[in-house]
Amino acid sequence: MRCILFFLVGMSLQVSALCTALPTRILIADQSYDKYYGNYEYAYEILAEKGNYQIYQTAQRVGNDSTFAKKLLKTVSASIIIQLIEELSHPRQNVTPTDLNFQYADFRKAHLFNYYQQYRMTWTREQVLFTRKELAKPENIDHAIRRCILRQGYTRLHGSGHRAFTFSLLFPDHKTTFTASSNKYGLPWKDDQGVLYYNVGISRCLLDVLPNVPSQNRESFRQEDLVPELAGQLYLDHCAKAVGLMSWHTYRKSFEIIRERYAIGVIREEERSFDWQWNGEKRLYFEAKNETMRQGVYLGVTLTIVNGKLFPVDSLLYQAPHYIQQLQRIPFLVEFLAADTARRAVVSFNNIRSLSEKMKEYQPSGRDCLQGVSVAYLNQCVTLRLTEESGRNSVWLVTPQLDVILLYYFGEGAYKYSDAELGNDRYRTCKHFNLDGSLKP
């Protein structure tokens, strides 16, 4: 049933059956603070005048400059306020794709899957089919909306910015105030009685009212294509872990061969960079250990993935025992590891048969510290990362002649030596050690 509302000068307006009177006055406070982009605060007063609503700015602070003067900005139709009241009269309990201007079917479109290009360079057919299936499930899309829009399950941390937005509707006999959350579209909105509103339409009405000025709130209220962002959230929540674990099935035969000799830790399929620029590629990484390896000693296995296939693992089975044996012939490293269970030495398996050409080029080979040696010689050397209980870590090289070289380190020193003793050059240290742990001249 429709009803006729007489407000102010007797103008008749049609609204829904709730027959709620329109406000005579609306107060808006728009505040956003950002350490890097500046502070913006605005205060507005909207008055019912001459059958429409006149919007006045009553205060403004941009950075350190403030003004407190009433200034007419524009006139908006009463129909916008009617629409706002309609939204507030029917609180929604959730957010649907329709509210966000898309359909579940949009997640089945082929072009959307290109979003995962960064993840799927080496995916097998099974991984692709699994992700496509999860992407199309309505329940997963609904979950992504709750996570991405409403930030459910996230812990808010202190940041460099903050925003707050409130608006108050003043009626002849009462006042009601609504506060936006810090989520997208201000959802959920909350009134002064604690009622939550999941109405995206509230934000859309406010966009029609607010002037176009710098404001993080206004940017947050703005409509945009959220499907790619939601797809990313869906992948992280429902696909990433499972797709990673599918690597085990993809490379099962290789792992079964390795597991005959080693216990394998957590398997990670990831991209890594080999220098300060991005020269990474898709690799499979895990740590392995068996009963012949001393306390704190692990084998760090890095196998390049090309076209969904691993490089051969037979070279690992052949060369790894030699690598571990070489490390365990260094008395000062063995004693250092035995003194504290928090210390770890991860021996890098970098045999050339398991590496792509790119990885061969950028692996920490010690080429800078051993001038003039051949590639064949470097392949006989052992590379290891030493992690200490304090969090310091360093990368070392052991030559076939048991010359122990500290290539570089992160932290205030490495092993038992300080920055000053190591020459204050963390990224190209090249310090040679005797087997007792003393520095060579």
WOPEFEN-V985413 format. One record per residue. RES is the residue in three letters. BURIAL is I if it has 16 or more other C-alpha atoms within 10 Angstrom, else O. Layout:
res/burial
RES/BURIAL
RES/BURIAL
This chain:
res/burial
MET/O
ARG/O
CYS/O
ILE/O
LEU/I
PHE/O
PHE/O
LEU/O
VAL/O
GLY/O
MET/O
SER/O
LEU/I
GLN/O
VAL/I
SER/O
ALA/O
LEU/O
CYS/O
THR/O
ALA/O
LEU/I
PRO/I
THR/I
ARG/I
ILE/I
LEU/I
ILE/I
ALA/I
ASP/I
GLN/I
SER/I
TYR/I
ASP/O
LYS/O
TYR/O
TYR/O
GLY/O
ASN/I
TYR/I
GLU/I
TYR/I
ALA/I
TYR/I
GLU/I
ILE/I
LEU/I
ALA/I
GLU/O
LYS/O
GLY/I
ASN/I
TYR/I
GLN/I
ILE/I
TYR/I
GLN/I
THR/I
ALA/I
GLN/I
ARG/O
VAL/O
GLY/O
ASN/O
ASP/O
SER/O
THR/O
PHE/O
ALA/O
LYS/O
LYS/O
LEU/O
LEU/O
LYS/O
THR/I
VAL/I
SER/O
ALA/I
SER/O
ILE/I
ILE/I
ILE/I
GLN/I
LEU/I
ILE/I
GLU/I
GLU/I
LEU/I
SER/O
HIS/O
PRO/O
ARG/O
GLN/O
ASN/I
VAL/I
THR/I
PRO/I
THR/O
ASP/O
LEU/I
ASN/O
PHE/O
GLN/O
TYR/I
ALA/O
ASP/O
PHE/I
ARG/O
LYS/O
ALA/O
HIS/O
LEU/I
PHE/I
ASN/O
TYR/O
TYR/O
GLN/O
GLN/O
TYR/O
ARG/I
MET/O
THR/I
TRP/I
THR/I
ARG/O
GLU/O
GLN/I
VAL/O
LEU/O
PHE/O
THR/I
ARG/I
LYS/O
GLU/I
LEU/I
ALA/I
LYS/O
PRO/O
GLU/O
ASN/I
ILE/I
ASP/I
HIS/I
ALA/I
ILE/I
ARG/I
ARG/I
CYS/I
ILE/I
LEU/I
ARG/I
GLN/O
GLY/O
TYR/O
THR/O
ARG/O
LEU/O
HIS/O
GLY/O
SER/O
GLY/O
HIS/O
ARG/I
ALA/I
PHE/I
THR/I
PHE/I
SER/I
LEU/I
LEU/I
PHE/O
PRO/O
ASP/O
HIS/O
LYS/O
THR/O
THR/I
PHE/I
THR/I
ALA/I
SER/I
SER/I
ASN/I
LYS/I
TYR/I
GLY/I
LEU/I
PRO/I
TRP/I
LYS/I
ASP/I
ASP/O
GLN/O
GLY/O
VAL/O
LEU/I
TYR/I
TYR/I
ASN/I
VAL/I
GLY/I
ILE/I
SER/I
ARG/I
CYS/I
LEU/I
LEU/I
ASP/O
VAL/I
LEU/I
PRO/O
ASN/O
VAL/O
PRO/O
SER/I
GLN/I
ASN/I
ARG/I
GLU/O
SER/O
PHE/I
ARG/O
GLN/O
GLU/O
ASP/O
LEU/O
VAL/I
PRO/O
GLU/O
LEU/I
ALA/I
GLY/I
GLN/I
LEU/I
TYR/I
LEU/O
ASP/O
HIS/I
CYS/I
ALA/O
LYS/O
ALA/O
VAL/I
GLY/I
LEU/I
MET/I
SER/I
TRP/I
HIS/O
THR/I
TYR/O
ARG/O
LYS/O
SER/I
PHE/O
GLU/O
ILE/O
ILE/I
ARG/O
GLU/O
ARG/O
TYR/I
ALA/O
ILE/I
GLY/O
VAL/O
ILE/O
ARG/I
GLU/I
GLU/O
GLU/I
ARG/O
SER/O
PHE/I
ASP/O
TRP/O
GLN/O
TRP/O
ASN/O
GLY/O
GLU/I
LYS/I
ARG/I
LEU/I
TYR/I
PHE/O
GLU/I
ALA/I
LYS/I
ASN/O
GLU/O
THR/O
MET/I
ARG/I
GLN/I
GLY/I
VAL/I
TYR/I
LEU/I
GLY/I
VAL/I
THR/I
LEU/I
THR/I
ILE/I
VAL/I
ASN/O
GLY/I
LYS/O
LEU/I
PHE/I
PRO/O
VAL/I
ASP/O
SER/O
LEU/I
LEU/O
TYR/O
GLN/O
ALA/I
PRO/O
HIS/O
TYR/I
ILE/I
GLN/O
GLN/I
LEU/I
GLN/I
ARG/O
ILE/I
PRO/O
PHE/I
LEU/I
VAL/I
GLU/O
PHE/I
LEU/I
ALA/I
ALA/O
ASP/O
THR/O
ALA/O
ARG/I
ARG/I
ALA/I
VAL/I
VAL/I
SER/I
PHE/I
ASN/I
ASN/I
ILE/I
ARG/O
SER/I
LEU/I
SER/I
GLU/O
LYS/O
MET/I
LYS/I
GLU/O
TYR/O
GLN/I
PRO/I
SER/I
GLY/I
ARG/O
ASP/O
CYS/I
LEU/O
GLN/O
GLY/O
VAL/O
SER/O
VAL/O
ALA/O
TYR/O
LEU/I
ASN/I
GLN/I
CYS/I
VAL/I
THR/I
LEU/I
ARG/I
LEU/I
THR/I
GLU/I
GLU/O
SER/O
GLY/O
ARG/I
ASN/I
SER/I
VAL/I
TRP/I
LEU/I
VAL/I
THR/I
PRO/O
GLN/O
LEU/I
ASP/O
VAL/I
ILE/I
LEU/I
LEU/I
TYR/I
TYR/I
PHE/O
GLY/O
GLU/O
GLY/I
ALA/I
TYR/I
LYS/O
TYR/O
SER/O
ASP/O
ALA/O
GLU/O
LEU/I
GLY/O
ASN/O
ASP/O
ARG/I
TYR/O
ARG/O
THR/I
CYS/I
LYS/I
HIS/I
PHE/I
ASN/I
LEU/I
ASP/O
GLY/I
SER/O
LEU/O
LYS/O
PRO/O
